[in-house]
Amino acid sequence: MNKQLFTHLGWALVAVSAFVLGSKFVTEKSTAASDAKKKTNSVTINSGDSSNSSGATSRKRSTSSQDKSTKNDRPLSEADLIALGEEMRAAKGPIARRLIFAEILKQLTPENAELLRQYIAHLPPSSSEYRDFHYAWGSMAGKDAVVFGIGTEGDDMGPAIAGWANANPTDAIAWLKNLDMEGNPAYDNLLAHPRLTVDGLTSHFSRSLVSGLVDTDPDLATDFVLERFESGDKSAHHMMHAIVGAQFQTGDPTKATNWIESIPESSLKNTTMHRVAGQIASENPQQALNWLQGTPENESRAHGIGATLHTWAGKDPEEAAEHISAMPASSDKDAAAYGYATRVVHDNPAAAIDWASSIQDPESRTSALVETGRVFIRKNPEAARQWLENSNLPQEAIQRITGK
């Protein structure tokens, strides 16, 4: 198994070590299917019952095979793989399942992947074991692991693409860019599903690819997302969220700031700045504002300031309000009032309306009043209608608030 796979599966090996140290407290009954027992002895954990001598012998024999495999760097035999798979299928409880699954991943190769997959196929596609298995397979077999998922019930393709992108980004990106689902009969059954479309699947595959790229090359992931955004893929905003975490985990704020500045001015940059500022503000709002002061005064910065005060208002509305009140009149103060109003409206609609009304820029003020007004009318319809009668808002804005 290659070095990259060990990196991604480190958590599993830790679980194995922990379980082995405490294995004397764990018991498991063997429920392997009878047809598998005919092929090979099932792998069980001896409960200490003297009547279970055959199970103990089976476990000893399998462990011996695994030890031999480790020493000689050779894979298990097909019979031992089947026994391991049957134990996975019969596992009771998360600890036992993780132990066995870790061994399955250690034994996984492109050649035995289809054999081993049948023993995790019963798990929910959203489970970590299901997704990690296909991620590992994708990192080893690339396209072969991905296209295998065309004919399966669960989402095999997504995690397989992520694994492939992490191990071999160039090939994975090239495959997706050249993918022609409409011209390939292999995808006919998949596209026959009423809820699946070419655009929808392409977006799903793109998100999966980015999730695999971020750990390997965040800059390449960014370039890919920008291409998807320029092509009209609305899910590009969601894809960028994954990259934000990777960039700010480096602990280098200068690098992260330069990364954001490399993104062209667009709605994508606005949502990225909003996400970043909100993330920093959740820990330290003042630190977020200090960081934003070092960025160019533009629309994306305004989104960042709005996100910061929105988050701050949720933590300490009085302190946040004092900060805004002390700010000089500017576009930054407008952005701060907008973010603050759209947060406090859920607790104090009247106060939110006052803050939204304080915004100097007419377009931003109207937008803030519409957003807060919608919440106001849901929470207190009578008071909201009285406010609207004297709001001097354009009729179009009132209709957006009332929905009439």
N, C-alpha and C positions, 0 to 999 in steps of 0.2 A: 504494500500500500504506500502511496506517495506521501511525501513530507507535508504537503498542504492539507491533506485529509486529516493527518494527526493533529494539526493546528486547530481545525474546526471541530474536532471531536474530543478536545482536551477535557471538556466538562464530563463527557461520558466516562473517560478513564478514571477521573477523580471519583465518580460515583461507584465505579467498580472497586477501587481501593477501599472506599469507605464501607462498602457492603461486605467485602471479603473479611475485613477486620471484625465486623459484627455479625458474620454469617451464622455463628453458633446460636443467635437469637432468632434466626429466620427459618421458617419451615415452609415447605411447599409440596403439595400433592401433585403427582403426575396425572394429567388428564389427556395424554397424547392419544390420538386416534388409533384404533386397533390396526388399521391397514399400514400405518407408519411403523407400528411396533413389529410388524412382520418383516419390514425391510431392514429395520435397525433397532437397537435398544434405545428407548427414549431416555432423554437426559432429565434426571430429577434430583432434587435436593433431599438427602436422607433426613427424615424426621426423627430418627433414633429408634423407630419401631423395628424390632428384630424380625417382624414378619415381612418387612419390606426389603429383604436381602437382595432380590433381583434388581430393585431400583437402585440400591446402594452400589451394586456391581456395575450397573449401567452408568451411573454417575462417575464412578471411578475410572471406567474404561474411557468415557468421553473426555474427562479431565486429562487423562494420560495422553490421549490423542492431541488435545490442545497444547499440553506442555511440549509434546514432541514437535508440534507445528511451530511453536515459538522458538524452540532450540534450533530446529533445522530450517527455520524461515520457509516452511512449506504450508500450503493451505490444507484445511481439513478435507477429508474425503467427502464425496457426495452423500454417503450414508450418514456421516457425522453432521453434515450441514442440515440434512433433513431432520435429524434428531434435535439439533439446536433450534431449528425452525418450529418444530412441534412444541418444544418447551416454551418458546416465545408465544405461540398461539394459546397455550394453556396457562400462561403466567397469571398468578393471582396477586394483585397489588402492584403499585407503581415501582417499589424498590426492586422486586424480583424482575419486573418487566424491563427496567432500565439496565439491570445487570446483564440479562440475556441479550438485550438489544445492543449493548456495547460490544459484546462478543460478535454479534452478527456484523456490525460495522467493521470490526477488525478483520473479519474474514471476507468481506465484500470485495469482489473483483468484477470487471466488466463481463467476464465469462459466466459467473454464477449469480449475477444480479436478478435475472428473471426467476431463477429457482428460489432465491431467498425472498423475493418480493411477495410471493404468495403467502408468506407467513406474517406479513404486516398489512396485507390488503384488507383485513377485517377491521383495522383501526380507522377511526374517523380521519378524513383527509386533513382536518385542522390540527390533529395531534402532532406533538413534537416528533415522535418516532416516525410517523408517516412522512412528514416533511423533511426530516433530517436524512432519512433513507434515500429519498429521491435527490436531495441536494448532493449527498455523497456520490450517488450513482452518476449524476450529471457532471460532477467534478472529475470523475474518472473517464466516463465514456462520451461526454459531450453530446453531439447530435443524436447518437443512437439512443441515449437515455431519454432525450427530449421527445423524439418522435414515437417512442414506445407508448408515451402517454396519450397519444391521439385516440387510441381505442379503449382506454380505461374509463372507469366511472368517476374516479376522484381526480383532483387536480394534481396529477403527477408532473405535468409540464412546467408549471410555475417554479417549484423548488428545483427541478432539474436544470432549468435555464439559469437560475441564480447560482447554482453550483458550477455550472459550465462557465458563466461569466467571471466567477471568482478565480477559476483555475486557468482559463484561456480566454481573456476578454476579447481579443482581436477576432477569433473565430466565431465567438458567440454573437458579437455585434454584427459581423458580416452576414451570418445566417439570418438574423432577424431583419436586417435591412433588405435582404434579397428574398424574403419569404413571400410566396405568392399562394395564399390559401385558396383563392377562387380558381386558380388554374391547376390545382393539385387535387385529384380525386380522393386522395387519402384523407382530406379534410371534409369531404362531403357530409359524412354522418355527423361530424362535430358541428358543422354549420347548419345542419338541419334542425338543431335545437332552436326553438322559438326565441330564446333569450340570448343566444350567442350570435354575434356579428363579426365580420372581419375587423372592423375598427375596434370593437370592444375587446376582442382577443388580442389584437396587436397592442392595445394599451396595457392589458394584463401582462402580456409577455414582456413589455418594456419595463413595467414596474418591477417585475421579477428580476430582470437583467440588472437594473440599477441597484436593487438590494444586494446582489452579489458583487457588483463593482465597487461599492462604497468602501469596503474593507481593503480592497486591493489598490484602487486608483481613483480617489474622489474627484480629481480633475478630469479624468476621462469620463467619469459618470456625469459630471456637470456638462461637458461638451455634448454628451448623448442627450441629456434632458433638454438642453437648449435646441437641439435639432428637432426633438419631438414637439417642443413648444412652437417652434417656427412652422412646423407642419400642421399645426392646428390641434394637437393632442391636448385636450383639456386636463388630462390626468398628469400633465407635466408638473403642475403645482404640487400635487401629492408626492410625486417622485422627488422633488427638491427637498421635501421635509426629511427624507432619509439622509440626504447629503449634509444637511445642516448639522445633524448630530455628529457625523464623522468629522466635519471640519472643526467643530468646537471642542471635540474631545482631545485635540492635539495639545491644548493648554497654551497655544500661541495666539493671542488675540490679534497681533499684527497680521499673521498669516490668514486668519479667518476674515479680517477686515478686507484685506487685499482680494480674497476670494470673492466676497460679496461685490466689491467694486468692479470685478471683472465681468460681472453679469450685466448685459446691456439694460438700459432703462426700459422697463416694461412692467406689465401687471405681474409677471413672474418674479421680477426683482422686488416688487412691492410686497408680495406675499412672503417672499424669502426674508426680507428685512423684518416684517411683522413677526414672523416665526422666531427669528433669532433674538430680537429685542424682548419679546415676551418670555422666551426661555431664560434669558439673563435676568430679567426683572423678577421672575418667580423666586430667585434667590436674593437679589439685591437691586431694587429699582434704581437707586441712585447710580450704581455702577453702570446700569444699562444706559442711563441718560448721559453719563460722562463719556461713554463709548460713542454714543450717537452724535455728541457734539464734535467729534473728530471726523465725521462723515460729511460729504457735500450736502448743501441745503437744497434738497430736491424732493420729489414726491415720495421716493422710497424712504427717505429719512422721516418724512411726515408719518408714514405708516409705522415706522419703528417707534416714534414718540407716542403715537396713539396707542400702540400695543403695550408700551411700557406703563402708561398711566391707566390703561384699562386693567392691567394686572395689579398695579399698585392699589387702585381703588378697591379691588377685591380683598387685598391684604389689610389695608389701613386707609379707609376713605377720607378721614379727617386730615391725616398727614399729607395725602396726595392732593387734597383740595388746597391746603396751605401752600404747597409747592406751586401749583398752577397760579394761585392768586399773586404770588411773588414774581411771576414771570412778566417781563415787559411784553407789550403788544407786539405780536409777530406771528408768522405762519407756524412757528413751533408751538406757541401758546394755543393757537386754534386747533392744532393737531392734538395737543394734550387735553383740551376741553372736550374734543370729540371722543377721544378714547375713554375719558372719565365718565362722560354722560352715558355712553352706551353700556357701561358696567353698572352704575348706581341706579339706572332706571328700573332694574329688577327689584330693588329694595325701596327706592324713593322716587317714583316717576315725576312728581312735581319738581323736585330738586334737579333731576336730570334735564327736564325741559328748560329750566333756568340756565343751566350750564350750556346746553346746546344753543340757546338764544344768545349767549355771550360771544359766540364765534363771529369774528369780523368779516371773513370772506363769505359773500352771499351764497355762493354755490355750496360750500362746505356746510354753512349754517342750515340751509334748507335740507341737505342730505341728512344731517344729524337730527334735525327735528322730525323728519319722516321716520327715521330709524327708531328714535325714542318714542315718538308719537304712536307707533304701532303697538309697542309694549304698553304704553299708557292706556290706550283704548281697550286693550284686553283686560287690564287689571281694574280699571275704574272707568267704564264707558261714559257715565254721566259727567264726571269731572273732565274727562278728555274732550267731550263734545262742547262743554262750556269754554274750555281753553281754545278749541279750534275756531269758535265763533269770533274770537278777538285776536287770533294769531296773525292775521294779515298774510297768511301763506297763500301761494297761488292755488287755484282750484285743482290743478293737476296734482299738486303735492297733497292736498287734502284727500283726494280720491285714492292716492297711494296709501294713505294712513287708514282710511275707513274701509278700503276695498270696495267702494261703491262709485 
